[in-house]
Amino acid sequence: MIDFCLFGAGLIGSVHAGNLARHPKARLRYIVDPRPEAAQRIAAQTGAAIVDTETALSDPSIRAVMIASATKTHADLAMAAAAKGKAIFCEKPIDLDIGRTDQCLAAIEKAGALFQIGFNRRFDPSFRALKQRLDAGEIGSIEQVIITSRDPEAETEEALAGGGGVFREMTIHDFDMARNLLGEEPVELFATGSCLVLPYYAKHGDYDTAMFVLRTASGRQCHINNSVRAVYGYDQRIEVHGSNGMLRAGNRMPTSVEAFGSEAVSRDKPLYFFVERYMDSYYAELDHFIECVLANKKPDVGASDGRKAMILCEAALASAKSGRFEPIKF
């Protein structure tokens, strides 16, 4: 049994809290959040105690921390936890600044702390099965990867202003999947962004609609398309084309029932948001983290994956402004 402290009692923190509460090898002992009402809500559901950071990290019985707090707190909490010998699960991104990210990673490495980054899509059952079949050579040599990622609705202006922007908060998942599926690191990236949904994205120097092209040294290509508006639900699809065929993982629906009538054939719309769509993957990534802590082994998705995804985010921002392909230097 691993005793956990959860930092952050927002939406993603609530998802992790629920998974910790139902995992047979985990126990949520502490919650740390500056908002009393949010912390109390999770505490009432899980029986965890609400404490401050110092109390949580100074307790030797706490073997692992889950950092699901505001992005600006991730690096400081990760370094503090590493110094106390805790295993660390950290939501993406580690930090919005590459220099600060490198400082955090150096502290984690110096402490020898076990670290997993929250790229939950790697653990989605369908995406994981696609990756396994890809690695088994089912479609031969990889030539193209196509990733569609569209949110059902835009975030609020307040959330946009307080976060890292669409590329760093949304596309970062797609960049990680691109690296995972291409089988080679990208060497250059082109990005183009527009504001077609809500004017406050432009007000904050951001984009609500974007496309990206990545290329590896051997010429493999990846196309990613993002939008913050998909009126039909949470649109999450992957397609990989190779020399011997194609693999595709589509959207998840509430049911598989289809209706056939004289006017049309219809089925359910995709699941509406990430909590429902990736429910299985959030639990699977937690299970993987717990098994790594118990076995003292390196997680499949680590700190360097978080760093490389952020480098791709920065290259995408530069490309969207310059209108040129940007070289990738990891």
N, C-alpha and C positions, 0 to 999 in steps of 0.2 A: 504494500500500500504506500503510495506516494502522497505526501501532504503538499498542497499547492497554496500559493497566494495569487490572487487575481488582481491585477492593476487595470482599472477601467471597468465601469459598470454601465456603459452605453449599449448600443444595439449589438455590436460584435462581442462585447464582454458578456452580455446576456446569453448569447449563443454558446460561448465557451463555458460559461457557468453551468448551463443546463447539461452539456456533455460531460463536464467533470462530475456533476452530481450523479449521473447514471453510469459512469464508468466503474467497473468492479475493482480496478487497481488504483483509483484516485480518490482523494478526499479534499474538498475545497475548505480550507481552514480559515483563510483571511480574505477580506476584500478591502482594497484601498482605492478611494475615489474622493475628490474634493466636494462632490455633490452628495450631501447626506441622503436625499430622497432616492436617488438612483442606487446608491449603495444599500440602503435599507430594503429596497424592493428585492434585490438579489439575495440579501441576507435572510429575508423572511422565507424565501423559496428554498434556500439551500441549508440554512442553519449555520452559515459561516459568520465569523465575527468581523466587525468593522474596526480596522486599526489604521495606524499611520505607517508610512514607509519604513521608518526606523524600527518599529516594533516587529513588523513582518520580516524584514531582512535579518534582524538580529536573533530570530528564533531558530535554533539549530535543527528543530524538527521539520522545518520547511525545506524540502529538497528541491522544489522546482517553483518557478514563477511563470505566470502567463501575462505577458504585457499586451494589453488591449486598450490602452489609454490613448490620449491625444498624441498624434505623431511627434510633436515637439518634445515629448517626454521620453520617447523610446530609448534613445541613446544613453541618457543619464541613468535610467532605470536598469538597462542592460549592464552597464558598467558597474553600477552599485551591486547588482545581484551577482555578477561574476566575481567581484572582490570578496563576496561572502560565501563563495563556493556553491552557488545555486545553479541548477540546470535552467536554461532560459528558452522559453518559447516566446517569440516576438512577432507581432503583427507587422506587416509591411507598411511603409518602408522603414528601414532602420533609422534613417534621418533624411531630411530633404537636401542636405549638403554633403557632397562626396567626401570632403575633408573631415567633416565630423563623423561620417560613416566609417572612414578609415581609422580614426582615433578609437572609435568604439570597438571595431574588429580587432585592433591591436591589443586593447585591454582584455578582451575576451580570450584571445589566443594566449596572452601572458598568464592569465589565470587558469588556463586549461579548462575553461567552462564548456559544457555541452550546450550547443546553440542550434535552434531550428527556427527558420523564418516561415511566416504564415502564408505560403503560396498554396492555398488549399486546393486549387484546381489540379495540381499534380496528383491528388488523391481521389479525384472524381472517378467512380467506377468505370464509366464509359471511356473517359480520356485515358485512364490508366491501362485499360484493355487495348485501346488503340495503340498506345505507346509500346506495349509488350509485343503486339503483333507486328508493329513496325520494326522493332529490334530483332524479331525472329526472321526478318527478311521476306515477309509475305508479299510485299509489293515491289520488291527489288530495291534499286537505288532511289533515294528520295530526290525529287526534282522541285516540287512546289508544296508549300504549306499555306493554307488559307484559314484565317481565324476571324470569325465574326463575333463581336462582343458589343451588345447594345442594351443599355439600361431601359427599363420601362418608363422611367420619369427622371427628370433632372433633380439634382440636389438643390436645396435652398441657397439663396445668395449668402446667407450667414455661414452655412457649411462650406461653401466654395471659398469664401474669403478666409476662413480659418484653416483650410487644408492646403494640400500641395498642388492642387489643380488636377485636371482630368488625366494628363499624361502620367503624373507621379502616383495618383491614387487609383486610377482605373486601368490605363493601358499597361501599367507595370506588371499586372497579372498576365497580359497577353505577351509581353516581351519575355517573361519567364517561360511561358508555354512555347514560344517560338524557339528559344534556345534549347529547350528540352526535346523538341520534335525534329529540329533540323539536323541534329547529329553533328553539327559543326558550328563554331562560333561565327556570328555575323561580323563582317569586316566593314560594311558601310550601310547607311540607313538614310532613307528619304521620308520626310513627313510633310503632309499638307493639312492645314486645319481651317475650319470655317465656323462662323457663328450663325446658325440657321434656326436655332430653337428658342433661345432666350437672350435678350440684349445684355443682361448683366454678366454673361461670360466674357463678352468683349470689354465691358467696363473693367473687369479684373484682369485683362490681358490674357484671357484663356480661350479655349475652343470647346464647342459642344458637339462638333462633328469633325472626324479626322480619319485619314487613311495613311498607312505606312507601308513602305517596301523595304525589306532587309535582304541583303545578299551576302553569301558566304564566299570564302576564297575560291572554292571549286565551282561557284556559280549557282548553288542552290538558292531558291528564292522563297520569301515569305511575304504574304500580303495580309495586313491586319486592317479591319475597318471597325470604327467605334462611333457610337452615337449615344447621347444621353436621353433619346426619346425613341421608344418602340411601342406604339400604341397597342400592340397585340401581346405584350408580355416580355419577359426577360429572354433575350435572344442570344444564345450561347452555342456556337457550332464550330466544329473543326473538320477540315478536309485535308488529307495528305495524298498527293499524287506522286506516283513513282513509275519506274520503268516497266513494272509488271502489273500495274493496276492502281487502285485507289482505295483508301480507307476513309470512312466518314463517321463522325459522331454528331448526332443531332440534338435538338432541344428535348427537354423532358416535359411531358404533359401530365395533367392530373390523372387522366385515365387513357387507355388505349382504344376506347370505344370510338368507332366511326359510324356516321349516319349516311346512308345512301338513299337519295330520293330522286324524284323526277326533275328537280331543279338544280340540285348540286350534291356533291359529296362533302361532308364536313367532319371535323374532329375538334377536340378541345384546343384552346389556345395554350401556349407554353406557360409553365409556372411563372408567377408574376414577379418574384424578386429573389435576390441571392440567398436569403435565409432558407427558402423552400427549395430552390434549385440545387443548392450545394449542401443541403443538410447532411447527406451521407459523407461528403468529402471532409466536412469540418470534424465529424466524429473520427473518421479514418486518420486524419493528420494528427489528432490528439492521441489516438491509439498508437500510432507509429512513434510519436515523441515519448510516450510512457514506456514503450518497449525498449527504446534506445536508452532511456535513463536507467531502467532496470538492468540492462545488459551492458551499460557503459560503452555504447557504440555510437559512431557518428551518424547523425540523421541523414536521410537521402537529400534533403533540401536544407542547405546550411547558409552560413553568413556570406560566403562568397557569391552565392546565387542572388542574395539580396543586393549586394554591391553591384554585380554585373547588370542586373535589371535596372538599377538606378542610373548607371552609365548610359544605358540605352535610352532612358527617359530624357537625360540631359542632351544627348545627341539629337533626339527627336525634336526637342524644343528649339535647338539651334537650327535644325534643318527647316522647321516650319517658318522660322523668321528669315532665313537666308534664301530659301527656295532652291537649295542645292543638296546633293548627297553629302552626308557628313561621315568621315571616317570613324570607326569604332576602335578605341584603344582601352583595353581592359587592364 
